[in-house]
Amino acid sequence: MLVCGQVNPPPVNSQGYSGVYFSEKDDMKGKAQALRGTPLRVEHDEKKLVGKVLNGWTDASGAMWALAEIDTRNMSGAMTAAAVQRGNLGEFSLGYVTKMQRETAGGVSVHEKRILELSIVKKGARDGCQIAAHL
């Protein structure tokens, strides 16, 4: 089963932002293209690998989109596909890690964000990251 949708909203465009969300200073196009081959999981559970990302891209707003394939040849994938078709799982969530650094002026800033996986979830952390199409 193929699933497609927005996986991250447009990046934060605030000058000086250094938080955990993707911002304009992150290479969104490069990160989206690097999604190819990324594991597809359910609810960020390492034991529930159900497929992989086939392609990633950004739209005109900078939002990140992906096309992924759920492997329905195994039980976990078949159950996930059925849950997507019924609407029980309808959103995407990116799983990524950040590298943080203490600033001399105080506070913490994020210097690196590395995507580990894409998950199909019931309710994602970011608005607008719905599965837009499946077949």
Rosetta blueprint (number, residue, H / E / L):
1 M L
2 L E
3 V E
4 C E
5 G E
6 Q E
7 V E
8 N E
9 P L
10 P L
11 P L
12 V E
13 N L
14 S L
15 Q L
16 G L
17 Y L
18 S L
19 G L
20 V L
21 Y L
22 F L
23 S E
24 E L
25 K L
26 D L
27 D L
28 M H
29 K H
30 G H
31 K H
32 A H
33 Q H
34 A L
35 L L
36 R L
37 G L
38 T L
39 P E
40 L E
41 R E
42 V E
43 E L
44 H L
45 D L
46 E L
47 K L
48 K L
49 L E
50 V E
51 G E
52 K E
53 V E
54 L E
55 N E
56 G E
57 W E
58 T E
59 D L
60 A L
61 S L
62 G L
63 A L
64 M E
65 W E
66 A E
67 L E
68 A E
69 E E
70 I E
71 D L
72 T L
73 R L
74 N L
75 M H
76 S H
77 G H
78 A H
79 M H
80 T H
81 A H
82 A H
83 A H
84 V H
85 Q H
86 R H
87 G L
88 N L
89 L L
90 G L
91 E E
92 F E
93 S E
94 L E
95 G E
96 Y E
97 V E
98 T E
99 K E
100 M E
101 Q E
102 R E
103 E L
104 T L
105 A L
106 G L
107 G L
108 V E
109 S E
110 V E
111 H E
112 E E
113 K E
114 R E
115 I E
116 L E
117 E E
118 L E
119 S E
120 I E
121 V E
122 K L
123 K L
124 G L
125 A L
126 R L
127 D L
128 G L
129 C L
130 Q E
131 I E
132 A E
133 A E
134 H E
135 L L
